[in-house]
Each structure stands twice: as C-alpha cells, then as structure tokens.
C-alpha cells in the first residue's frame, strides 16, 4: 500500500471476506483493517459492507460498475493467494 501511495495510486480495493480469520483463528473485521491502514499507512480509508449496499435504494451507474468489479478483484486475489504468491500483481 505504501508503494502504491508513493507511485500516485489514489484507490486500492481490499476485500475482507465475511468470516475471515487471522493465523490464530481470531475474526478479522473490516473496521479493524480500516483502522490499521489509517494508523500505519496514513491513507484515508473507508469500509463498505456489500450486503448493505445491495439492500438500499436504486443503484446508480457508478454503483453497478463498482459492484461488478468487486467479485473480479476478489477472485483474482483468491487465485493469487492460492498459488502461494506473497503479493498479488496489480491489474
């Protein structure tokens, strides 16, 4: 994240799966990830619970585009992690 920030990237997508746990089996919560990023990397961070965005109001064009990208990014990350790579490539 620091490298991305230093190269001028303004947006990063981090996916925290519902039911995610750390190496000790403790639950990982999106709010804790957000706080850690802001404290350590000094990047303004927001969290969105996908279920919350799915339940409210009429989706705009931007909402539909954003939601269509989340599964692709998550699938890519899962594939990279499954291969044992330390860091996913940037697409």
C-alpha positions in Angstrom: 0.0 0.0 0.0 2.8 2.4 0.8 4.4 1.6 -2.6 1.1 2.2 -4.4 0.7 5.5 -2.5 4.2 6.7 -3.4 3.6 6.0 -7.1 0.4 8.1 -7.0 -2.3 5.5 -6.9 -5.3 7.0 -5.3 -7.5 4.0 -4.9 -6.9 0.4 -3.6 -9.5 -2.3 -3.1 -9.1 -4.6 -0.1 -11.5 -7.4 0.3 -12.2 -8.9 3.7 -14.4 -11.9 3.4 -17.3 -12.5 5.9 -16.0 -15.0 8.4 -12.3 -14.2 7.7 -9.9 -15.2 10.5 -6.2 -14.5 11.1 -3.5 -17.1 11.6 -4.6 -17.6 15.2 -8.2 -18.2 14.3 -9.3 -14.7 15.6 -12.0 -13.0 13.5 -10.9 -10.3 11.1 -13.3 -7.3 10.9 -13.3 -4.7 8.1 -13.3 -1.9 10.7 -10.1 -3.2 12.3 -8.4 -3.4 8.8 -9.5 0.1 8.1 -8.1 1.4 11.4 -4.8 -0.4 10.9 -4.4 1.0 7.4 -5.1 4.6 8.5 -2.8 4.3 11.5 0.2 2.6 9.7 0.0 3.7 6.1 -1.7 7.1 6.6 -4.2 6.6 3.8 -7.8 7.7 4.3 -9.8 4.5 4.3 -13.5 3.7 4.0 -15.3 0.5 4.6 -18.4 -0.8 2.7 -20.3 -3.9 3.6 -21.5 -5.3 0.3 -24.8 -6.5 1.8 -25.6 -3.0 3.0 -25.1 -1.5 -0.5 -27.2 -4.3 -2.0 -30.2 -3.5 0.2 -30.6 0.2 -0.1 -32.3 2.3 -2.8 -31.8 2.4 -6.5 -28.3 1.7 -7.8 -26.6 4.4 -9.9 -24.5 3.6 -12.9 -21.4 4.1 -10.7 -22.7 1.6 -8.1 -23.3 -1.0 -10.8 -19.8 -0.6 -12.2 -18.2 -0.7 -8.7 -20.1 -3.8 -7.7 -19.2 -5.6 -11.0 -15.5 -5.1 -10.2 -15.6 -6.4 -6.6 -16.1 -10.1 -7.4 -13.4 -10.0 -10.1 -10.9 -8.4 -7.7 -11.7 -10.9 -5.0 -11.5 -13.8 -7.4 -8.1 -12.6 -8.6 -6.8 -12.2 -5.1 -8.0 -15.6 -4.1 -6.3 -17.2 -7.1 -3.0 -15.4 -6.3 -3.1 -16.4 -2.7 -3.9 -20.0 -3.6 -0.7 -20.1 -5.7 1.3 -19.0 -2.7 2.4 -15.7 -4.0 3.5 -13.2 -1.4 2.0 -10.2 -3.2 -0.7 -10.1 -5.9 0.1 -8.3 -9.2 -1.6 -5.0 -9.8 -4.3 -5.2 -12.5 
